[in-house]
Amino acid sequence: MISAPPASTWSRLVERERQQFIERRTRSRQLAERARAHWLSGVPMHWMADWGTPFPLSFSAAEGTSLRDVDGIEYVDFCLGDTGALFGHSPPAIAAAITRQAARGLTCMLPDERVAAVGEALASRFGLPFWQVTQTATEANRAVLRWARALTGRPKVLVFQGCYHGTVDETMVRLRAGRTVAREGAIGPPFDNAAAAKVIEFNDFDALEPALAVGDVAAVITEPVMTNIGMVLPAPGFLAALRELTRRYDVPLVIDETHTISSGPAGYALGAGHAGTAGDAGAQGLAPDFWVCGKAIAGGLPCAVFGFTAEIESRMRRLLRNRETGHSGMGTTLAANPLVFAALEAALAHLHTEATHAAIDERARYLEQSLRKIFDVRGLDWHVSRVGARLEFGFGPAPRNGSEAEAAMRPEYEHALHLWLLNRGLLVTPFHNMMLTAPMLPTAAIDTLCHEIGAFIDAT
Ligand SMILES: Cc1ncc(COP(=O)(O)O)c(C=O)c1O
């Protein structure tokens, strides 16, 4: 079978699962009804209503890979906050570091005493000499693209079809019928996003040079492995070609590893970590001009970092010397506060380690093999792709680009699967079929997850 089965075969099952979800979660339902009075769509961020459940689950507590809702139902968490909790919930090293800092000042607009040491740790870990901190990966990407436009004097950003780099307007674009257009669904963009961007397909060697040669591209921003449209692996040589061409046309290359930090202590492009099926020896060790990481970088606290080369730094310093005084358009009051620095220091020392990633990788490899077996014995041609701890399966063969990935998606079937898993104590991301394996994840939980995915396929 190439794709997911048609809705007619599983819509009755969804109704039963919805009923079961509702019956067992009276407290979540009461809280959801109450919250509707004062929160848009009943939730503090409107997309939290997009889980495909009859009403949102109310979170109570989590530790490691266990998460409990307000009805006391326990879940094994394979979603892990879509990477923020990559190393498990409330890692003891982070909890201890922020507890110590909590009584000593939370925010002050001054550089924390740990700044020098953390700068050294970032530089030696990732090999880029200069760094800045923001609160989120979105803000880091927004800042990097502002810098790139300012340094090059060019207006456009080149992105790949199916990309997501946070809510950065100029990356909220799609390729439709060969043209760059604003992404469907974006609310109230301040300008025509498509005017500030160009979109081409990932792995399209032929489209790269013409897009860069025009001379209007300020930066290329990409994940080394696309992870936000299912997963699209880099074709052998593609990232090396991207690096070579961006150098030739003097276009800064921005590598966003907010998700692919799942592959090792130094991520995918700068390290030689546990790349799983996404391994491309030629791509690992890539030398980007900017490198971005958020979410798990400080163990799940709101923090992101971006690093850059000495050459970029000297161009930035020149620009800062010569610009008019006034607000730069970058930076927020609460970023880089002492609480976050306590977490960042602890995360670099205790979470982003070879030992943690070895544990992560062992579990992810086992999950990958187990899923393949589930599909193989059922004669399904579904693919499994993996970059370290991050794993996706999809319907049909592995996509080569964002358009192929998008065409193969079956959001309603995926929601039905997620609901089935939730009712059996298993939490996966609300979007496509993504799973993460934290270092303390019990092997038995992987067996249960795979058993239940198999049972769902059999029931549909
Ligand atoms: C690759 C990538 N970059 C940036 C972001 C934005 O992260 P945040 O929402 O924490 O700003 C995301 C979010 O999923 C992401 O996947």
The ligand as a Gaussian input file, in Angstrom:
#p B3LYP/6-31G(d) Opt

LIG

0 1
 C       14.170000      24.284000      12.511000
 C       13.427000      25.210000      13.409000
 N       13.901000      26.443000      13.627000
 C       13.268000      27.308000      14.430000
 C       12.106000      26.945000      15.063000
 C       11.411000      27.935000      15.959000
 O       11.536000      27.567000      17.284000
 P       10.729000      28.416000      18.388000
 O        9.293000      28.122000      18.141000
 O       11.221000      27.839000      19.682000
 O       11.078000      29.832000      18.191000
 C       11.573000      25.687000      14.882000
 C       10.326000      25.282000      15.548000
 O        9.813000      24.213000      15.394000
 C       12.254000      24.782000      14.038000
 O       11.780000      23.568000      13.804000

